[in-house]
Amino acid sequence: MIRMDLLDDIDRHLISLLQMDARAPVSEISRRLDLARTTVIARIERLEKSGVIAGYTIKLGQDVVDPSLHAYVGITLQPKSGRDVVKRFARMPEVHMLCAVSGEFDYVAWLRVTTPDQLDRILDEIGEMDGVIKTTTSIVLARKIDRGDTPDAA
């Protein structure tokens, strides 16, 4: 598998164009990249064969399948409590991703819930965990750009 940082600028731009519209005609992509159609086709095939492009899919409207609330929770922990907290998060189906991060928080959790009451209950549960010092929550109001590579995509 090739890492994104090892790709050249043309491949990264090609991937970006495909992420915005995977159905764009090769002729349009080649025009935007200022490359021959055959070069674009060859690059796409190489990216597919190497596993950089793993597949293509459709993306339904945000509220068609998933009218749920999405929230991002920054979590500050007491020292040496990370392992136990991670185990507890792993048992919470509302947690779709938990990342160790640098900066103000130790972890950021991506939550998906169906109602504000459920979010309130989950936030209380997180805040009451042994080892959690502080949480800061942001609720997603609207997706302004969504290229499908976010935690809740798929």
C-alpha positions as CSV (number, residue, x, y, z in Angstrom):
1,M,0.0,0.0,0.0
2,I,1.3,3.4,-0.9
3,R,0.9,6.2,1.6
4,M,-0.6,9.5,0.6
5,D,2.5,11.5,1.5
6,L,4.5,9.5,-0.9
7,L,2.3,10.3,-3.9
8,D,3.2,13.1,-6.3
9,D,1.2,16.3,-6.5
10,I,-0.7,15.1,-9.7
11,D,-1.9,11.9,-7.9
12,R,-3.0,13.8,-4.9
13,H,-4.9,16.3,-7.1
14,L,-6.4,13.4,-9.0
15,I,-7.6,11.8,-5.8
16,S,-9.0,15.0,-4.6
17,L,-11.0,15.4,-7.8
18,L,-12.3,11.9,-7.6
19,Q,-13.3,12.4,-4.0
20,M,-15.3,15.4,-5.0
21,D,-17.0,13.6,-7.9
22,A,-16.0,10.0,-8.6
23,R,-18.4,10.0,-11.6
24,A,-16.6,12.9,-13.3
25,P,-15.7,12.0,-16.9
26,V,-12.0,11.2,-17.5
27,S,-12.0,14.0,-20.2
28,E,-13.0,16.6,-17.5
29,I,-10.4,15.3,-15.1
30,S,-7.7,15.3,-17.7
31,R,-8.6,18.9,-18.7
32,R,-8.4,20.0,-15.0
33,L,-5.1,18.2,-14.5
34,D,-3.8,19.3,-17.9
35,L,-2.9,15.7,-18.8
36,A,-3.8,13.4,-21.6
37,R,-6.8,11.1,-21.1
38,T,-4.6,8.0,-21.4
39,T,-2.3,9.3,-18.7
40,V,-5.2,9.9,-16.3
41,I,-6.7,6.5,-17.0
42,A,-3.2,4.9,-16.4
43,R,-2.8,6.8,-13.1
44,I,-6.3,5.8,-11.9
45,E,-5.6,2.1,-12.8
46,R,-2.2,2.3,-10.9
47,L,-3.9,3.9,-7.9
48,E,-6.6,1.2,-7.9
49,K,-4.1,-1.7,-8.3
50,S,-1.8,-0.4,-5.5
51,G,-4.8,-0.1,-3.1
52,V,-4.7,3.7,-2.8
53,I,-8.1,3.8,-4.4
54,A,-10.0,1.0,-2.6
55,G,-13.3,1.4,-4.4
56,Y,-16.1,3.7,-5.4
57,T,-19.5,4.2,-3.7
58,I,-22.5,6.4,-3.6
59,K,-23.2,9.0,-0.9
60,L,-26.8,9.5,0.2
61,G,-28.2,12.8,1.4
62,Q,-27.2,13.6,4.9
63,D,-30.7,13.1,6.3
64,V,-31.9,10.3,4.1
65,V,-30.4,7.4,6.1
66,D,-28.8,9.2,9.0
67,P,-30.9,11.9,10.7
68,S,-28.9,11.4,13.9
69,L,-27.1,14.0,15.9
70,H,-23.3,14.0,15.6
71,A,-21.1,15.4,18.4
72,Y,-17.4,15.7,19.0
73,V,-16.2,15.4,22.6
74,G,-12.8,16.5,23.7
75,I,-11.8,14.5,26.8
76,T,-9.1,15.3,29.4
77,L,-8.0,12.4,31.6
78,Q,-6.1,11.9,34.8
79,P,-2.6,10.5,34.2
80,K,-2.5,6.7,33.6
81,S,-6.2,6.3,33.2
82,G,-6.3,6.1,29.4
83,R,-6.4,2.3,29.1
84,D,-9.4,1.9,31.3
85,V,-11.3,4.8,29.8
86,V,-10.6,3.4,26.3
87,K,-12.1,0.0,27.3
88,R,-15.2,1.7,28.6
89,F,-15.6,3.7,25.4
90,A,-15.2,0.5,23.3
91,R,-18.4,-0.8,24.9
92,M,-20.4,2.3,24.0
93,P,-22.2,1.8,20.6
94,E,-22.7,5.6,20.3
95,V,-18.9,6.1,20.0
96,H,-18.0,5.8,16.3
97,M,-14.4,6.8,16.7
98,L,-12.0,7.6,19.6
99,C,-8.7,9.2,18.8
100,A,-5.7,10.0,21.0
101,V,-4.8,13.6,20.1
102,S,-2.2,16.2,20.9
103,G,-3.2,19.6,22.2
104,E,-5.8,20.6,24.8
105,F,-7.4,17.1,25.1
106,D,-6.1,13.6,25.5
107,Y,-8.8,12.1,23.4
108,V,-11.5,13.2,21.0
109,A,-14.6,11.0,20.6
110,W,-17.0,11.1,17.7
111,L,-20.5,10.3,18.9
112,R,-23.7,9.5,16.9
113,V,-27.0,9.6,18.8
114,T,-30.7,9.8,17.8
115,T,-32.0,12.4,20.2
116,P,-30.7,15.3,22.4
117,D,-31.8,13.3,25.4
118,Q,-29.6,10.4,24.4
119,L,-26.7,12.7,23.9
120,D,-27.2,14.2,27.3
121,R,-27.3,10.7,28.9
122,I,-24.1,9.7,27.0
123,L,-22.3,12.9,28.0
124,D,-23.2,12.3,31.7
125,E,-22.0,8.7,31.4
126,I,-18.6,9.9,29.9
127,G,-18.3,12.7,32.5
128,E,-18.8,10.2,35.4
129,M,-16.2,7.8,34.2
130,D,-13.3,7.2,36.6
131,G,-10.3,9.0,35.2
132,V,-12.2,11.7,33.2
133,I,-11.4,15.2,34.4
134,K,-13.2,17.3,31.8
135,T,-15.2,17.1,28.6
136,T,-15.9,19.7,26.0
137,T,-18.7,18.9,23.5
138,S,-19.4,20.4,20.1
139,I,-22.6,19.4,18.2
140,V,-22.4,19.3,14.4
141,L,-25.0,21.7,13.1
142,A,-24.3,21.3,9.4
143,R,-21.8,19.7,7.1
144,K,-20.4,22.4,4.9
145,I,-17.8,20.1,3.1
146,D,-18.0,16.3,3.3
147,R,-15.8,14.3,1.0
148,G,-16.8,11.0,2.6
149,D,-13.5,10.5,4.5
150,T,-14.9,11.7,7.8
151,P,-15.4,9.4,10.8
152,D,-19.1,9.0,10.1
153,A,-18.9,8.3,6.4
154,A,-19.7,4.8,5.2
